[in-house]
Amino acid sequence: MHGEYTALVKQDGEWWIGWIEEVPGVNCQERTREELLDSLRETLREALAFNREEVLRETGSGYFEVKVAL
């Protein structure tokens, strides 16, 4: 689960809000920019792990993994 993702961040009043552009549903809100980036990283890690577990559960057995690069 390594890679580079794009965080879109902005300050809205006293809050910082942000989204990971490439992964729908990964968004956070924090009091500081640094806290926001930490939260986005953790939420992204959790989302990727959850998605992987879900795919593996649905796939069953007999599959093999192939790395795909863009």
CNS distance restraints for C-alpha pairs under 8 A (distance, minus, plus):
assign (resid   1 and name CA) (resid  45 and name CA) 7.74 0.50 0.50
assign (resid   1 and name CA) (resid  48 and name CA) 7.14 0.50 0.50
assign (resid   1 and name CA) (resid  49 and name CA) 7.94 0.50 0.50
assign (resid   5 and name CA) (resid  20 and name CA) 6.74 0.50 0.50
assign (resid   5 and name CA) (resid  21 and name CA) 7.26 0.50 0.50
assign (resid   5 and name CA) (resid  22 and name CA) 6.64 0.50 0.50
assign (resid   6 and name CA) (resid  20 and name CA) 5.66 0.50 0.50
assign (resid   6 and name CA) (resid  21 and name CA) 5.50 0.50 0.50
assign (resid   6 and name CA) (resid  22 and name CA) 6.87 0.50 0.50
assign (resid   7 and name CA) (resid  18 and name CA) 6.52 0.50 0.50
assign (resid   7 and name CA) (resid  19 and name CA) 5.57 0.50 0.50
assign (resid   7 and name CA) (resid  20 and name CA) 4.55 0.50 0.50
assign (resid   7 and name CA) (resid  21 and name CA) 6.05 0.50 0.50
assign (resid   7 and name CA) (resid  40 and name CA) 7.85 0.50 0.50
assign (resid   8 and name CA) (resid  18 and name CA) 5.33 0.50 0.50
assign (resid   8 and name CA) (resid  19 and name CA) 5.25 0.50 0.50
assign (resid   8 and name CA) (resid  20 and name CA) 6.31 0.50 0.50
assign (resid   8 and name CA) (resid  21 and name CA) 6.61 0.50 0.50
assign (resid   9 and name CA) (resid  16 and name CA) 6.98 0.50 0.50
assign (resid   9 and name CA) (resid  17 and name CA) 5.69 0.50 0.50
assign (resid   9 and name CA) (resid  18 and name CA) 4.16 0.50 0.50
assign (resid   9 and name CA) (resid  19 and name CA) 6.63 0.50 0.50
assign (resid  10 and name CA) (resid  16 and name CA) 5.73 0.50 0.50
assign (resid  10 and name CA) (resid  17 and name CA) 5.62 0.50 0.50
assign (resid  10 and name CA) (resid  18 and name CA) 6.43 0.50 0.50
assign (resid  11 and name CA) (resid  15 and name CA) 5.77 0.50 0.50
assign (resid  11 and name CA) (resid  16 and name CA) 4.35 0.50 0.50
assign (resid  11 and name CA) (resid  17 and name CA) 6.27 0.50 0.50
assign (resid  12 and name CA) (resid  16 and name CA) 5.96 0.50 0.50
assign (resid  12 and name CA) (resid  17 and name CA) 7.03 0.50 0.50
assign (resid  14 and name CA) (resid  31 and name CA) 6.50 0.50 0.50
assign (resid  15 and name CA) (resid  29 and name CA) 6.63 0.50 0.50
assign (resid  15 and name CA) (resid  30 and name CA) 5.76 0.50 0.50
assign (resid  15 and name CA) (resid  31 and name CA) 4.83 0.50 0.50
assign (resid  15 and name CA) (resid  32 and name CA) 6.92 0.50 0.50
assign (resid  16 and name CA) (resid  29 and name CA) 5.63 0.50 0.50
assign (resid  16 and name CA) (resid  30 and name CA) 5.32 0.50 0.50
assign (resid  16 and name CA) (resid  31 and name CA) 5.84 0.50 0.50
assign (resid  16 and name CA) (resid  32 and name CA) 6.00 0.50 0.50
assign (resid  16 and name CA) (resid  33 and name CA) 5.88 0.50 0.50
assign (resid  16 and name CA) (resid  36 and name CA) 6.48 0.50 0.50
assign (resid  17 and name CA) (resid  27 and name CA) 7.48 0.50 0.50
assign (resid  17 and name CA) (resid  28 and name CA) 5.79 0.50 0.50
assign (resid  17 and name CA) (resid  29 and name CA) 4.37 0.50 0.50
assign (resid  17 and name CA) (resid  30 and name CA) 6.53 0.50 0.50
assign (resid  17 and name CA) (resid  36 and name CA) 6.89 0.50 0.50
assign (resid  18 and name CA) (resid  27 and name CA) 5.52 0.50 0.50
assign (resid  18 and name CA) (resid  28 and name CA) 5.52 0.50 0.50
assign (resid  18 and name CA) (resid  29 and name CA) 6.50 0.50 0.50
assign (resid  18 and name CA) (resid  36 and name CA) 7.02 0.50 0.50
assign (resid  18 and name CA) (resid  40 and name CA) 7.38 0.50 0.50
assign (resid  19 and name CA) (resid  25 and name CA) 7.91 0.50 0.50
assign (resid  19 and name CA) (resid  26 and name CA) 5.78 0.50 0.50
assign (resid  19 and name CA) (resid  27 and name CA) 4.19 0.50 0.50
assign (resid  19 and name CA) (resid  28 and name CA) 6.61 0.50 0.50
assign (resid  19 and name CA) (resid  40 and name CA) 7.31 0.50 0.50
assign (resid  20 and name CA) (resid  24 and name CA) 7.21 0.50 0.50
assign (resid  20 and name CA) (resid  26 and name CA) 5.60 0.50 0.50
assign (resid  20 and name CA) (resid  27 and name CA) 6.40 0.50 0.50
assign (resid  20 and name CA) (resid  40 and name CA) 7.26 0.50 0.50
assign (resid  20 and name CA) (resid  44 and name CA) 7.63 0.50 0.50
assign (resid  23 and name CA) (resid  44 and name CA) 7.88 0.50 0.50
assign (resid  26 and name CA) (resid  40 and name CA) 7.03 0.50 0.50
assign (resid  26 and name CA) (resid  43 and name CA) 6.31 0.50 0.50
assign (resid  26 and name CA) (resid  44 and name CA) 6.11 0.50 0.50
assign (resid  26 and name CA) (resid  47 and name CA) 7.30 0.50 0.50
assign (resid  27 and name CA) (resid  40 and name CA) 6.55 0.50 0.50
assign (resid  27 and name CA) (resid  43 and name CA) 7.69 0.50 0.50
assign (resid  28 and name CA) (resid  36 and name CA) 6.56 0.50 0.50
assign (resid  28 and name CA) (resid  39 and name CA) 6.50 0.50 0.50
assign (resid  28 and name CA) (resid  40 and name CA) 6.09 0.50 0.50
assign (resid  28 and name CA) (resid  43 and name CA) 7.98 0.50 0.50
assign (resid  29 and name CA) (resid  36 and name CA) 6.12 0.50 0.50
assign (resid  30 and name CA) (resid  35 and name CA) 5.93 0.50 0.50
assign (resid  30 and name CA) (resid  36 and name CA) 5.00 0.50 0.50
assign (resid  30 and name CA) (resid  39 and name CA) 7.87 0.50 0.50
assign (resid  31 and name CA) (resid  35 and name CA) 6.91 0.50 0.50
assign (resid  31 and name CA) (resid  36 and name CA) 7.37 0.50 0.50
assign (resid  32 and name CA) (resid  36 and name CA) 6.17 0.50 0.50
assign (resid  33 and name CA) (resid  37 and name CA) 6.26 0.50 0.50
assign (resid  34 and name CA) (resid  38 and name CA) 6.29 0.50 0.50
assign (resid  35 and name CA) (resid  39 and name CA) 6.10 0.50 0.50
assign (resid  36 and name CA) (resid  40 and name CA) 6.08 0.50 0.50
assign (resid  37 and name CA) (resid  41 and name CA) 6.18 0.50 0.50
assign (resid  38 and name CA) (resid  42 and name CA) 6.30 0.50 0.50
assign (resid  39 and name CA) (resid  43 and name CA) 5.96 0.50 0.50
assign (resid  40 and name CA) (resid  44 and name CA) 5.91 0.50 0.50
assign (resid  41 and name CA) (resid  45 and name CA) 6.18 0.50 0.50
assign (resid  42 and name CA) (resid  46 and name CA) 6.23 0.50 0.50
assign (resid  43 and name CA) (resid  47 and name CA) 6.06 0.50 0.50
assign (resid  44 and name CA) (resid  48 and name CA) 6.10 0.50 0.50
assign (resid  45 and name CA) (resid  49 and name CA) 6.16 0.50 0.50
assign (resid  46 and name CA) (resid  50 and name CA) 6.00 0.50 0.50
assign (resid  47 and name CA) (resid  51 and name CA) 6.03 0.50 0.50
assign (resid  48 and name CA) (resid  52 and name CA) 6.09 0.50 0.50
assign (resid  49 and name CA) (resid  53 and name CA) 6.16 0.50 0.50
assign (resid  50 and name CA) (resid  54 and name CA) 6.12 0.50 0.50
assign (resid  51 and name CA) (resid  55 and name CA) 6.17 0.50 0.50
assign (resid  52 and name CA) (resid  56 and name CA) 6.13 0.50 0.50
assign (resid  53 and name CA) (resid  57 and name CA) 6.07 0.50 0.50
assign (resid  54 and name CA) (resid  58 and name CA) 6.22 0.50 0.50
assign (resid  55 and name CA) (resid  59 and name CA) 5.91 0.50 0.50
assign (resid  56 and name CA) (resid  60 and name CA) 6.37 0.50 0.50
assign (resid  59 and name CA) (resid  63 and name CA) 7.38 0.50 0.50
